Amino acid sequence: METYRRYRKDAAPPGSIVIKFYHSGDQIRGFIRKVARPGEDDAIFPGEEMEPDDAFRAARNKMTGGESPPIYVELSEGVRWDPAWGMLQ
């Protein structure tokens, strides 16, 4: 089971991958961004709304190098964590 970290502003180091989940109608969708250095804008990866499983898979694919840094998750208002996605710390 994968473990993810809850995104908090200024807690994720530059280069971190963040999945933001939000409501789109009656479904949960996500998009991925990469945290930029202070004073710069985060890089939002182009793409369409993704279902949670696809967003997690795409985030893992964006990771570079042999290390496995944490993937951060940001939940928009009203979105609740689904334990089937893994563990959220």
N, C-alpha and C positions, 0 to 999 in steps of 0.2 A: 504494500500500500504506500503510495506516494505521500510525502509530507510537504506542505507548502507553508509559506510565511504570510501573515497578514501584512498588507502594505500600509505603511505609515509614512507620511511625508517626511523627508530628510532621514529616514531610517534605512532606506534601500540605497546601497552605494551605486555610483555611476556605472553603467554597463549592465545593471540588473534588468531582468525581464519581468514585466508586470502584466498580469491578465486582469482586465477590468470587466466584471460581469454586471449586466444591467437588464432591465425588463425591456422586451420588444414585444408589445402586445401581451399575450399571455405566456410567452416563452422567455427563458433566460438565454441571453446571447453574450458573447465576449469579444473583445478585441485586445491586441497585444501591443505593448509599447516597450521601448528600451529607455531606461533612466539616463538622462544626460548629466553632464557636469553642472555645477551651480552656475546660474546665469545663462544657461542654454535651454532650449526647448527639447523636451523628450521627443524621441523618434517614434512616431506611430507607424507601425507596419501596415502598408496598404492591404486591403482585402475587404471581404464582406463580413457581415455578422457571422460568427461561428457558434455552433453548439458547444457546450462546455467540454465534451471529450475532444472535439477537434481543436479547441483553443489550447487545451493542455498539451496535445500532441504537437501543435505548431510551436508552442513555447519551448518545448524540449528540443525541437529541431533548430531553434534559433540560438541555442547555447553553443558557444564556441570553445574549442580547446578540450583537453582531457578532463578538466575539473568539472564538477557538477554543483555549481553554486545554486542556492535556493531560487525557486520561482516564487515571486510575490503575487498575492491576490488582493484585489481591491473590489469590495462589494458595494454597488450603488445602493441608495436608499431603498429599502424594502426587499432586497435580495438576501436570501438566507443561504448559508453554506449547506450543501448536501453532503452528508458523510460518505456517500457512494463515490465522491470525487477523490477522497483521500482524507488526510488529516490536515487541519489548519491550525498553525501555532500563532 
